[in-house]
């Protein structure tokens, strides 16, 4: 499984903007992985996270490089 992290303002763009001072990409991946590992529901059926996909690269560059999506 490859979770998609979208940097569009309607999705994760504001979060990426607010966390751009830290390593936002690593923090996002770690947050998802920690939540996934903590989820022990049987409905996971052995799913594994193989990697991450980032959607809307231009939005991601904007969110990480400057204030976007209402971030200070």
C-alpha positions as CSV (number, residue, x, y, z in Angstrom):
1,X,0.0,0.0,0.0
2,X,1.2,3.5,-0.8
3,X,-0.5,6.3,1.2
4,X,-1.0,9.5,-0.9
5,X,-0.1,12.7,0.9
6,X,-1.7,15.6,-0.9
7,X,-0.3,19.1,-0.5
8,X,-3.4,20.7,-1.9
9,X,-4.9,23.3,0.5
10,X,-8.1,21.2,0.9
11,X,-6.1,18.2,2.1
12,X,-2.7,18.4,3.8
13,X,-1.4,21.6,2.4
14,X,-2.0,23.7,5.5
15,X,-0.3,21.0,7.7
16,X,2.8,21.0,5.4
17,X,2.9,24.8,5.6
18,X,2.6,24.8,9.4
19,X,5.3,22.2,9.7
20,X,7.7,23.5,7.1
21,X,10.3,24.6,9.7
22,X,10.8,21.0,10.7
23,X,11.4,18.2,8.1
24,X,7.7,18.2,7.1
25,X,8.0,15.2,4.7
26,X,9.7,13.0,7.3
27,X,7.3,14.1,10.0
28,X,4.3,13.3,7.8
29,X,5.6,9.9,6.9
30,X,6.5,9.1,10.6
31,X,3.1,10.3,11.7
32,X,1.4,8.0,9.2
33,X,3.7,5.0,10.0
34,X,3.2,5.4,13.8
35,X,-0.6,5.5,13.5
36,X,-0.5,2.5,11.1
37,X,1.7,0.5,13.4
38,X,-0.6,1.3,16.4
39,X,-3.7,0.1,14.5
40,X,-4.0,-3.5,15.4
41,X,-7.5,-4.1,13.9
42,X,-7.9,-7.4,12.1
43,X,-9.3,-5.7,9.1
44,X,-5.7,-4.7,8.0
45,X,-5.4,-8.2,6.6
46,X,-1.6,-8.1,6.6
47,X,-1.3,-4.8,4.6
48,X,2.1,-3.2,4.6
49,X,3.1,0.3,3.7
50,X,5.7,0.1,0.9
51,X,6.3,3.8,0.5
52,X,4.6,7.1,0.1
53,X,3.3,9.1,-2.9
54,X,3.0,12.9,-2.9
55,X,0.3,14.5,-5.0
56,X,0.4,17.9,-6.5
57,X,4.2,18.5,-6.4
58,X,3.7,22.2,-7.3
59,X,1.4,22.6,-4.2
60,X,4.0,20.8,-2.1
61,X,6.8,23.1,-3.2
62,X,4.7,26.1,-2.4
63,X,3.6,24.7,1.0
64,X,7.2,23.9,2.0
65,X,8.8,27.0,0.6
66,X,6.5,29.8,1.8
67,X,3.4,30.5,3.7
68,X,0.4,28.9,2.0
69,X,-3.1,27.8,2.8
70,X,-3.5,30.4,5.5
71,X,-0.3,29.4,7.5
72,X,1.5,32.2,9.3
